[in-house]
Amino acid sequence: MEDRMKNFTLDDSLLGRYERLIKEVVIPYQEKVLKDEIPDTDKSHAIENFRLAAQMLENGVCEEEFYGMVFQDSDVAKWLEAAAYSLYHYPDKKLEKRCDEVIELIGRAQHKDGYLNTYFTVKEPDKRWSNLEEAHELYCAGHMIEAAVAYAECTGKTKLLLIMCRMADHIYKLFIEEERKGYPGHPEIELALMRLYSYCKNEKYKKLALYFIDARGVDQDYFIKEAKKRKWSVWGGNGNSDKEYFQCQMPVREQKKAVGHAVRAVYLYTGMAAVAASTGDEKLKNACKVLWDNIVQCRMYVTGAIGSAYEGEAFTKDYHLPNDTAYAETCASIGLIFFAKKMLSLEIDSKYSNVMERALYNCVLAGMQLDGKQFFYVNPLEVIPGISGDAVSQRHVKPIRPKWFACACCPPNAARLLSSIGNYAWSIQENTVYSHLFIGGTLKLDDSIKGELKLVTGYPYDDTVVYLFKPKQQIMKMTLAIRLPDWSFDTRIMLNGRKADYQVKKGYAYIKGEFTKEDELKLCFDMSVRRIYSSNRVSANNGKVAFLKGPIIYCAEGADNEEDILSLSVKKSANAVVLKSDKLGGIDEIVIEGLKSSTIDTLYSFETMKLRSYDIKLIPYYVWGNRGTNQMRVWLPEL
Amino acid sequence: MEDRMKNFTLDDSLLGRYERLIKEVVIPYQEKVLKDEIPDTDKSHAIENFRLAAQMLENGVCEEEFYGMVFQDSDVAKWLEAAAYSLYHYPDKKLEKRCDEVIELIGRAQHKDGYLNTYFTVKEPDKRWSNLEEAHELYCAGHMIEAAVAYAECTGKTKLLLIMCRMADHIYKLFIEEERKGYPGHPEIELALMRLYSYCKNEKYKKLALYFIDARGVDQDYFIKEAKKRKWSVWGGNGNSDKEYFQCQMPVREQKKAVGHAVRAVYLYTGMAAVAASTGDEKLKNACKVLWDNIVQCRMYVTGAIGSAYEGEAFTKDYHLPNDTAYAETCASIGLIFFAKKMLSLEIDSKYSNVMERALYNCVLAGMQLDGKQFFYVNPLEVIPGISGDAVSQRHVKPIRPKWFACACCPPNAARLLSSIGNYAWSIQENTVYSHLFIGGTLKLDDSIKGELKLVTGYPYDDTVVYLFKPKQQIMKMTLAIRLPDWSFDTRIMLNGRKADYQVKKGYAYIKGEFTKEDELKLCFDMSVRRIYSSNRVSANNGKVAFLKGPIIYCAEGADNEEDILSLSVKKSANAVVLKSDKLGGIDEIVIEGLKSSTIDTLYSFETMKLRSYDIKLIPYYVWGNRGTNQMRVWLPEL
């Protein structure tokens, strides 16, 4: 199974717009942020930190202090990774030159022994590797390894790859050869090393990834002991003694519940799945499946968001999914997509790709303003201006997307995902091409199947997906395995206008054939507006309904509903009307018959509220918050 | 207008039980806690701290360190106050002797200049009055002043009163004569000084109370400046810069919203109302009315609880009343009752006494276990074991009452309120007796009206209240002003079986007469089970209903409903059946026809849940949590 990003050229009405936005706005904007060229936003200093580290190594001193988070380097890494993907599809000599310059700088910031981390080089030269809990050295290395592999894949240039192989070798020497104990506070290195291994085929990197996975939670008190020993802290205080926060409460193979910091959790699980896929370790595979099921069956918002609590940016307990205080970090849903992709490499089952699609079209897209310049870190399912962002328990819930963050993980993470979306849309195993996501574009096939596979669609708003074939020779002899989305109760599959012959296995339709350039394989989904209900164990959603059309979760926003969502209920039996609309970048709006209650002046009343008919307008969740501050709700009471 | 506690002898089926519990269990238990005689509970050390302070003064050293909160002294004060009330109605030589001994000890812990505070005397002798923000010196003084007045009123013994007059004089000298700037971080001294003034008629104490009220918020940065200057902190850190937390964001007369720490807020407002009632300050009175209305119209739970957020134990924003993460501290509702009482001394209006009753019979009574040995600090309106108390954002929400707290403010506060409930039930102005709460017992009248007024009732479960008269001479010439509760849509008032002649003014029925011992004035309330609805601005209660019968708010608890409350909805049109029950100390149970939804195994489903008829059992909120850990909900979905 191989990554498909390189071989897939996007031509998609919705995601194409995001891809262009990434190229034209987000990557240049983020570059400016990293270089501190954007006024009135949080200072980044990330590139400058590399310059200072280089100065330190070259002159023994540097002219300024390190500034930013201990993991500031990772912003540069994520930007380079996104830039690499963009450069592949949209060659841009100037951007590439600037990337090369940044890589040159990174090289100058690397120590002779391979070590690379500007926080330690500039600020704490004597404290390397003494604080795995907080200091994010392995995390930053992981992101830079990912950038290095991407840059090599996309530009053919291996300078950064060689830099990061030296860093990986340095880590290998420390943890494997010198038998240093410990594991990272923030997982990421595991999945990155597996990616490096896939590219370089150097067994060392797989061994190192496996080491970090095997070590975690075996000595559950590792971080507590480390904190006692090291006597220093990045954040002040005495370290975090919450083992679940770090997913080290027990060995990973024994873990049954997704706990702690949600991004850390899904990065870890992604690494575990990548190792399991590579080694065939059944126990590890099984742990991944159990953790996946726990997330999806008990701890995931309907938007594909995860992490119910601001405190620790964390998973909490089964069925605890508050809408208004949700943390639901964009990065956590991106991590969930990474996890889903790796699970698909363990077993083809639409339970993974259905969630991948849910998270992508809802929580992840919602993370970005339509203009690509503002970003949500937190993705609530209910917003009430005056309370959200203001009440002390909801300070983290912003009613509009802020420009940039001091902790800027989400924007570059979204950029690297959206600019490599082909990797998630497709996978190939021998003669079978798996179509996980319905994203328009052309996939070049050049292994055993030779030719091009073209997907034409107006998805996610149109219900038809057409696959066209352009064989290199006469035919493309292959199996096309297409996900049957869970929301489509009746999916028709037609080959050249007639019902196709196919088998269904774990949510995928397998169509085997010898396709020619005349063939047209067409899927028609049932894209009716659907009501979706929560388990009654989710207190926040009792008596409420959400709406979905195709992969898109809808919400009611004040801007379309006289600025008052809290007075609205949906009628149980009402039909939904779908209206094509040009607003908000082009969407399908849903109008549903509902009831609007009169607003009673008193806080409590013995009177029932008067109800009148009211047409409730719903918009896709991913475009909410693009029209200033106003109320928003995904789950609406149903009467 | 005078306090009625002394002259009222309780004979009430419900509150009588609590009064006995206070006398027989709570006061002795709390005494043991204060003296560290209860094993396996948080250590108090409060009496021991006084002993250490006395040693310090007598020997210049002491054998142990101070232990406990900076405001540990106030626990002793609140216990003494409750003991005083109890001693009045239930003379107990042994208890009185032990109280006298404690007072003796307190006297020995007082400095020659009148200063009294064990934290500073034992632990920080050089830092007196340097940290008004955190150190609670004025707060502890306030509570001890209240205890002193109560002890003098109830036992006639003035030793503690003289001690506390010396302390008040000490404070007067500092802030008035020496013109020291500042105001307390935790209000309480203001209302206490007004109480001392009412008892002693010494104008100095009123002047000092007024000083603290006038100073607050004029220099809004007082605490910030103090923190910079003092360079030490009780809690560590650099002080709390949140002005709203301390209600010092502006001068008190300009404040329009109830903000910050809820207990501090209502203690302050009580002091403001007491000053306004004494001075006739219209601006101050008006500020009190505006703040009252803001609490009751926008920031109060249906149980009479206040304080929506754990963070800062604080008020948050209008209409932000989450049920599951509520702070809703018992002490805050007790403070709300204090505030209501003082507002009634400013103007007779049932809008105050209705809330007083709501808070008393619901949030305050719920604070105590039926056995008097366990206490809620936090009073949520929804509890889901597995989440409540466990999810990181709900750690403060305990599903069962803990035994005692390191910060033990609530149990002794409830004890002093419940053992002096006569003060809240009645007030007298010239020839008018106001009956605010319907609590059975006998009120002795010995000013202009001479005789006894007896209230006979099975309230709050029975709908009839009878007033009987026992004139000292032939007749009692008086006006009886009786609150007409807001929940009774039809209250019949009969004198000797015939409709009485009365006028209604601001929710009170005024019955003027020359009553003899043959007269019987009887009120019959409409005590039907009522549905109560929230403004739709309260997101958490959209589509939901609560139930009330008389003054009692009901809830559904798992113990009566197959351990599953989240699956229940109430039918819109269903009638309620009331069942007398012996359980939980004797209650009226409500059975209401509802619907129970099948539990779907998946987190989200496109299917509507199957509903079947189900008789939902409701119990009074104040008895919830007496049968172990189980689900509880006040607001139920209504279909």
Interface residues (C-beta under 8 A of the other chain):
Chain A: V296 Q297 C298 M300 V302 S308 A309 Y310 E311 G312 A314 T316 K317 D318 Y319 H320 P322 D324 T325 E382 I384 G386 I387 D390 A391 V392 S393 Q394 W487 F489 R530 R531 I532 Y533 S534 S535 N536 R537 V538 S539 N542 G543 K544 L566 S567 S569 S597 T599 I600 D601 T602 L603 Y604 S605 F606 E607 T608 M609 P637 L639
Chain B: V296 Q297 C298 M300 V302 S308 A309 Y310 E311 G312 A314 T316 K317 D318 Y319 H320 P322 D324 T325 E382 I384 G386 I387 D390 A391 V392 S393 Q394 W487 F489 R530 R531 I532 Y533 S534 S535 N536 R537 V538 S539 N542 G543 K544 L566 S567 S569 S597 T599 I600 D601 T602 L603 Y604 S605 F606 E607 T608 M609 P637 E638 L639
